Amino acid sequence: MRASKKPAERKIWPGAGALAALCLACFALAGARAQTEPRPVGDFADRIDRLSRFQMQGPEYGPRDMPAPRAATLAASERRLGASVERMSFGARDFPVRREEVVGVDLNPASLERARALGFEPVRAWRLESLDIRVDVLRAPRGQSVRRALRRLRRGDPDGAYYPNAMFELQEGAAVARPLLPIAAGLADDGRAVGLVGVIDTGVDPDIEELAGAILAQQNFGRGERTTPRAHGAAVAALARRHGAGRLLVADVFSGEPAFADVEAVVRALDWMAGKGVPVVNMSLAGPPNGLLERAVARALARGHVVVAAVGNQGPEAPPQYPAAYPGVIGVTAVDRESRIYERANRGEGVDVSAVGVGVVPPQAQGTDERLAGTSYAAPVVSAWLARRLDEPRAGAAEQMRALVMAAAIDLGEPGFDLVYGAGLLAEDAYLAAGANRPALQ
């Protein structure tokens, strides 16, 4: 923050009291507006506090935007990360990135030498074997912001590819208070659960009854010591299972922190999925644009994998979130059982199709009225639908499966493709059990 000048001599002049009163009134007005209107994100703690106080209109719903426990988790996570992260602006929104870390992609020896000459220290290097990408993590000179570090590297080595070690968030939202019907399992005609889905998310408890026998393997890619089961990953996996994914591979990228995963963890998880031959990969997370993630996703698509991602819960005016907005990725938004758009869902670029993601019954709900909402919970519905139609990666699968989704979707909103619902609702008989007057897809 720029320091104000200290006056050489303090003077009191007539009208100072009135001016002070006017200033106080302006601050009060600004504070009142901050409680009622969204504004561009600046300070993270202020944003969390603002979101936790919003209330949805009408008696049927609970807290708007983000439940208080989730808001508290995000704020506490950033406090715990403390000196290891900083905020970096990506257009209209700030995101957390790893402090003093820059990720180099496919750097040659000459680029590494230039980086060293600029004072950057190589701290780790590894290769995404299946996606054929080399990654070098460089430490910036002490006290240098990531933005300035990137500027210096790109200026000193125009041919190198350098990006922040960006952080990605789970896309869960508010809980819905009113009871809704559970979503029935989506099975093949002979009653078998079919399809293989890779879940890049939190860890999952394999002993959950609903997931018994479905998790083939689970691996930790986060900064924690071991895979950490959490409710978000369990809900995403259970939704994929209910809709016909009989087999699941789970990559835990949030083991170190429940709220954030860095891009290193996400791309390593995607590489593992590619090596295991997973046809459909679900990513119920979102964050800023990042060149390393973009390259990894493009390589996965080129190998014949399909990537499905939540579009984000930052609201109608928010900028696009990634990976959903990358070309070839199927971005999924959320609606309720009456086909109304989830109010916190992102709009615009990245929205390809809608699925039910509001009023979702979590695993082991045990007859309670707990329900989940968010684009996180719509994405696995689409992933499972695709996995029932794609048994292994194959050339051109991303384009073919996207076209299949577009053709199967039931149009919502404005006629034709739109920036709120995309192509429309990808629905199954289970969605219609509550009485929605829509035909089931075959």
C-alpha positions in Angstrom: 0.0 0.0 0.0 1.3 3.4 -0.9 2.2 5.5 2.2 0.6 8.9 2.5 2.7 11.9 3.0 3.1 13.3 6.5 2.2 17.0 6.6 4.9 19.3 7.8 2.4 21.3 9.9 -1.0 20.2 11.3 -3.7 22.8 10.8 -7.4 22.9 11.8 -9.6 24.8 9.4 -13.3 25.6 9.5 -15.5 22.9 8.0 -13.1 20.1 8.9 -15.8 18.5 11.1 -18.3 18.6 8.3 -15.8 17.0 5.9 -15.1 14.3 8.4 -18.8 13.6 8.9 -19.2 13.4 5.1 -16.3 10.9 4.8 -17.7 8.7 7.6 -21.1 8.7 5.8 -19.4 7.6 2.5 -17.6 4.8 4.3 -20.8 3.7 5.9 -22.6 3.7 2.5 -19.7 1.7 1.0 -19.9 -0.8 3.8 -23.6 -1.2 3.4 -23.3 -1.8 -0.3 -20.6 -4.4 0.4 -23.1 -6.4 2.4 -25.7 -6.5 -0.5 -23.9 -6.4 -3.8 -21.1 -8.6 -5.2 -17.9 -6.7 -6.1 -14.6 -7.6 -7.6 -12.5 -9.8 -5.3 -9.7 -8.1 -3.5 -8.9 -9.3 0.0 -9.8 -13.0 0.4 -10.9 -12.8 4.0 -13.3 -10.0 3.1 -14.8 -12.1 0.3 -15.3 -15.1 2.5 -17.0 -12.9 5.2 -19.2 -11.3 2.6 -20.3 -14.7 1.0 -21.1 -16.2 4.4 -23.5 -13.4 5.2 -25.6 -13.6 2.0 -29.1 -15.0 2.3 -31.0 -16.6 -0.5 -34.5 -15.2 -1.2 -37.4 -17.4 0.0 -37.9 -19.7 3.0 -37.0 -23.0 1.1 -33.3 -22.4 1.0 -30.4 -22.2 3.4 -27.4 -19.8 3.2 -26.7 -18.4 -0.2 -23.5 -18.8 -2.2 -21.5 -20.8 0.3 -22.4 -22.5 3.5 -20.7 -21.1 6.6 -18.6 -24.2 7.3 -17.3 -24.1 3.7 -16.5 -20.4 4.0 -14.7 -21.0 7.3 -12.7 -23.8 5.7 -11.5 -21.6 2.8 -10.6 -18.8 5.1 -8.8 -21.1 7.6 -7.0 -22.9 4.8 -5.6 -19.7 3.4 -4.5 -18.6 6.9 -2.8 -22.0 7.4 -1.0 -21.8 4.1 0.1 -18.3 5.2 3.6 -17.5 4.0 3.5 -20.3 1.3 0.9 -18.5 -0.9 0.2 -15.0 -2.2 -2.7 -13.5 -4.1 -2.2 -12.9 -7.9 -4.7 -11.0 -10.1 -6.1 -12.9 -13.2 -8.2 -10.2 -14.8 -11.3 -9.5 -12.7 -10.4 -11.9 -9.9 -7.6 -12.7 -7.6 -6.5 -16.3 -7.0 -4.0 -17.9 -4.6 -0.6 -19.1 -6.1 2.4 -20.6 -4.4 4.6 -17.9 -3.1 8.0 -17.5 -4.8 7.4 -20.5 -7.1 7.3 -20.5 -10.9 6.6 -23.5 -13.1 8.6 -24.0 -16.3 7.2 -26.3 -19.0 9.4 -28.2 -21.4 12.4 -25.9 -20.7 15.6 -26.7 -22.5 19.1 -26.4 -20.9 19.6 -22.9 -22.2 16.4 -21.7 -20.6 17.4 -23.2 -17.3 20.8 -21.4 -17.5 19.1 -18.1 -18.2 16.8 -18.6 -15.2 19.8 -19.3 -13.0 21.5 -16.2 -14.2 18.4 -14.2 -13.2 18.7 -15.6 -9.7 16.1 -18.4 -9.9 16.9 -21.6 -8.2 15.6 -25.0 -9.5 14.0 -26.8 -6.6 12.4 -29.9 -8.3 11.9 -31.3 -11.7 9.8 -34.2 -12.9 8.2 -35.6 -16.1 4.6 -36.4 -17.0 5.4 -39.7 -18.7 2.1 -40.4 -20.3 1.5 -36.8 -21.4 5.1 -36.3 -22.4 5.7 -33.0 -20.5 8.7 -31.9 -18.5 8.1 -29.7 -15.5 10.7 -27.6 -13.7 9.7 -25.7 -10.5 11.9 -22.6 -9.9 12.2 -20.6 -6.7 12.1 -16.8 -7.3 14.6 -14.5 -5.6 13.5 -13.9 -2.0 10.8 -11.3 -1.6 10.0 -11.2 -5.3 6.3 -11.5 -6.2 5.2 -14.2 -8.6 4.0 -11.6 -11.0 7.3 -9.8 -11.1 9.2 -13.1 -11.3 7.2 -14.1 -14.4 7.7 -10.8 -16.0 11.5 -11.1 -15.5 11.7 -14.6 -16.8 9.6 -14.0 -19.9 11.6 -10.9 -20.7 14.9 -12.6 -20.2 13.8 -15.8 -22.0 11.1 -15.1 -24.5 11.2 -18.7 -25.8 10.6 -20.3 -22.4 7.2 -21.2 -21.0 6.7 -20.0 -17.5 3.6 -20.0 -15.3 2.5 -19.5 -11.7 2.0 -22.6 -9.5 -1.7 -21.7 -9.4 -4.2 -23.1 -6.8 -7.6 -24.7 -7.7 -10.7 -24.9 -5.5 -13.5 -27.4 -5.2 -16.8 -26.3 -6.7 -19.2 -27.1 -3.9 -21.8 -24.5 -2.9 -24.7 -24.0 -0.6 -26.7 -26.7 1.0 -30.4 -26.8 0.1 -32.6 -27.2 3.2 -35.8 -28.7 1.7 -36.0 -32.5 1.2 -35.6 -33.8 -2.3 -35.8 -37.3 -3.7 -32.5 -39.2 -3.9 -31.1 -39.8 -7.4 -31.5 -43.4 -8.3 -28.6 -45.4 -9.6 -28.0 -45.2 -13.4 -27.4 -48.8 -14.4 -27.2 -50.7 -17.7 -30.4 -52.5 -18.9 -29.2 -55.7 -17.3 -28.8 -54.1 -13.9 -24.9 -53.8 -14.1 -23.1 -50.7 -13.2 -20.8 -50.0 -16.1 -18.2 -47.4 -17.1 -14.8 -46.3 -15.8 -14.5 -42.7 -14.5 -11.3 -41.1 -13.1 -12.1 -38.7 -10.2 -9.5 -35.9 -9.6 -10.7 -34.5 -6.3 -10.3 -35.2 -2.6 -9.6 -38.6 -1.2 -12.6 -41.0 -0.8 -13.3 -43.5 2.0 -13.5 -46.9 0.2 -15.6 -48.3 3.0 -18.6 -46.2 2.2 -21.4 -48.7 1.4 -22.5 -47.0 -1.7 -19.0 -47.3 -3.2 -18.3 -50.8 -2.1 -16.2 -52.6 -4.8 -16.2 -49.6 -7.1 -12.8 -47.9 -6.3 -10.2 -49.8 -8.2 -7.3 -47.6 -7.0 -6.7 -44.4 -5.2 -3.5 -42.4 -5.1 -2.2 -39.3 -3.3 -0.9 -36.3 -5.4 -1.4 -33.6 -2.9 1.1 -32.2 -0.3 -0.2 -34.3 2.5 1.5 -37.5 3.7 -1.3 -39.8 2.6 -4.7 -39.9 0.9 -7.2 -38.0 3.0 -10.8 -39.0 2.6 -13.2 -36.0 2.6 -16.9 -35.5 2.0 -16.5 -33.7 -1.4 -14.7 -36.5 -3.1 -17.1 -39.1 -1.6 -20.1 -37.2 -3.0 -18.6 -36.8 -6.4 -17.6 -40.5 -6.5 -21.0 -41.6 -5.3 -22.8 -39.5 -7.9 -20.7 -41.1 -10.7 -21.5 -44.5 -9.2 -25.2 -43.8 -9.1 -25.3 -42.8 -12.7 -23.5 -45.9 -14.0 -19.8 -45.7 -13.3 -19.2 -49.1 -12.0 -15.4 -48.6 -11.7 -13.6 -45.5 -10.3 -10.0 -44.4 -10.0 -9.5 -41.6 -7.4 -6.6 -39.1 -7.4 -6.4 -37.1 -4.2 -5.0 -33.6 -5.0 -6.3 -31.9 -1.9 -4.5 -34.1 0.8 -2.4 -31.3 2.1 -5.3 -28.8 2.3 -9.0 -29.3 2.2 -9.6 -26.2 0.1 -6.8 -25.8 -2.4 -4.8 -28.0 -4.8 -1.9 -26.6 -6.8 -1.4 -27.2 -10.5 1.4 -29.6 -9.9 -0.9 -32.0 -8.2 -3.7 -31.7 -10.7 -1.5 -32.4 -13.8 0.3 -35.3 -12.1 -3.1 -36.8 -11.3 -4.2 -36.3 -14.9 -1.0 -38.0 -16.1 -1.7 -40.9 -13.8 -5.2 -41.2 -15.2 -3.8 -41.2 -18.8 -1.3 -43.9 -17.9 -4.1 -46.1 -16.5 -6.2 -45.7 -19.7 -9.1 -44.0 -18.0 -11.6 -42.9 -20.8 -13.4 -40.2 -18.9 -11.8 -37.9 -16.3 -14.0 -35.8 -13.9 -12.6 -32.6 -12.4 -15.0 -30.9 -10.0 -12.6 -28.1 -9.4 -11.8 -24.8 -11.0 -9.3 -22.0 -11.0 -7.4 -19.5 -13.1 -6.0 -20.1 -16.6 -2.6 -21.9 -16.4 -0.4 -22.8 -19.3 0.8 -26.1 -17.7 -2.7 -27.3 -17.1 -3.8 -26.2 -20.5 -1.0 -28.2 -22.1 -1.7 -31.3 -20.0 -5.4 -31.2 -20.8 -4.7 -30.8 -24.6 -2.3 -33.8 -24.5 -4.9 -35.9 -22.7 -7.6 -35.0 -25.2 -5.2 -35.8 -28.1 -4.6 -39.2 -26.6 -8.4 -39.9 -26.8 -9.4 -39.2 -23.2 -12.5 -37.1 -22.4 -12.2 -34.4 -19.7 -15.4 -33.2 -17.9 -15.1 -30.2 -15.5 -17.4 -28.1 -13.3 -17.8 -24.6 -14.7 -17.5 -23.0 -11.2 -19.6 -21.4 -8.6 -18.4 -17.8 -8.7 -21.6 -16.3 -10.0 -23.1 -15.0 -13.3 -20.6 -12.1 -13.6 -17.5 -14.1 -12.9 -14.8 -14.6 -15.5 -14.4 -18.1 -17.1 -12.9 -20.8 -14.8 -10.5 -23.6 -15.9 -10.1 -26.3 -16.9 -13.8 -26.1 -17.9 -13.2 -23.2 -20.3 -10.4 -24.9 -22.2 -11.1 -26.1 -25.8 -12.3 -29.7 -25.9 -13.2 -29.9 -22.2 -16.9 -30.5 -21.5 -17.9 -27.8 -19.0 -20.9 -28.7 -16.8 -23.3 -26.3 -15.0 -25.8 -27.1 -12.4 -29.6 -27.0 -12.3 -32.2 -28.2 -9.8 -34.8 -30.9 -10.4 -37.1 -28.3 -11.9 -34.4 -27.2 -14.4 -33.7 -23.9 -12.7 -30.1 -22.7 -13.0 -28.1 -22.8 -9.8 -27.8 -19.1 -9.0 -24.1 -19.2 -8.2 -23.1 -21.1 -11.4 -20.8 -19.3 -13.8 -22.2 -18.3 -17.1 -20.6 -17.8 -20.5 -17.4 -19.3 -21.9 -17.0 -22.9 -20.7 -20.6 -23.8 -20.3 -21.4 -26.8 -22.6 -24.2 -28.7 -20.9 -26.4 -28.8 -17.7 -27.1 -31.5 -15.2 -28.8 -31.8 -11.9 -26.4 -30.5 -9.2 -28.8 -28.9 -6.7 -30.6 -30.9 -4.0 -28.1 -33.8 -4.3 -28.3 -36.5 -1.6 -24.8 -37.1 -0.1 -23.6 -40.7 0.5 -24.5 -42.0 4.0 -27.2 -39.3 4.4 -29.1 -41.9 6.6 -32.5 -40.3 6.1 -31.5 -36.8 7.0 -32.6 -33.7 5.0 -29.0 -32.8 4.2 -28.6 -31.9 0.5 -25.7 -30.6 -1.6 -25.6 -28.0 -4.3 -22.9 -26.8 -6.7 -21.5 -27.4 -10.2 -19.2 -30.0 -8.6 -22.1 -32.3 -8.2 -23.4 -31.9 -11.8 -20.1 -32.8 -13.4 -20.0 -36.5 -12.4 -23.5 -37.1 -13.7 -22.2 -36.2 -17.2 -18.9 -38.1 -16.6 -20.8 -41.3 -15.8 -23.2 -40.8 -18.7 -20.2 -40.6 -21.1 -18.3 -43.5 -19.5 -21.3 -45.7 -20.2 -20.7 -45.0 -23.8 -16.9 -44.9 -24.0 -15.1 -48.0 -22.7 -11.5 -46.9 -23.5 -9.7 -43.8 -24.9 -9.7 -43.6 -28.6 -8.7 -41.0 -31.3 -11.2 -38.3 -31.7 -13.2 -39.3 -28.6 -13.3 -35.8 -27.1 -15.0 -34.4 -30.2 -17.3 -37.4 -30.6 -18.5 -37.5 -27.0 -19.0 -33.7 -26.9 -21.2 -34.0 -30.0 -23.1 -36.8 -28.4 -23.8 -34.8 -25.3 -25.0 -31.8 -27.3 -27.3 -34.0 -29.3 -28.8 -35.7 -26.3 -29.3 -32.6 -24.2 -32.9 -31.2 -23.7 -32.9 -27.5 -24.6 -33.4 -25.1 -21.7 -33.5 -21.3 -21.6 -33.2 -19.5 -24.9 -33.8 -21.6 -28.0 -30.7 -23.4 -29.0 -27.3 -23.2 -27.4 -27.0 -20.4 -24.8 -24.4 -19.2 -22.3 -26.5 -20.1 -19.2 -27.5 -23.8 -19.8 -25.2 -24.6 -22.8 -26.9 -27.2 -25.0 -29.4 -27.9 -22.2 -30.1 -30.6 -19.7 -28.5 -34.0 -19.9 -31.1 -36.0 -18.1 -31.9 -39.6 -17.2 -35.1 -41.3 -15.9 -33.8 -40.8 -12.4 -34.0 -37.0 -12.8 -37.6 -37.3 -13.7 -38.7 -39.4 -10.7 -39.8 -36.3 -8.9 -42.4 -35.6 -11.5 -40.7 -33.2 -14.0 -42.6 -33.3 -17.2 -39.7 -34.2 -19.6 -39.0 -37.2 -21.8 -36.3 -39.6 -20.7 -33.3 -40.0 -22.9 -32.5 -43.4 -24.5 
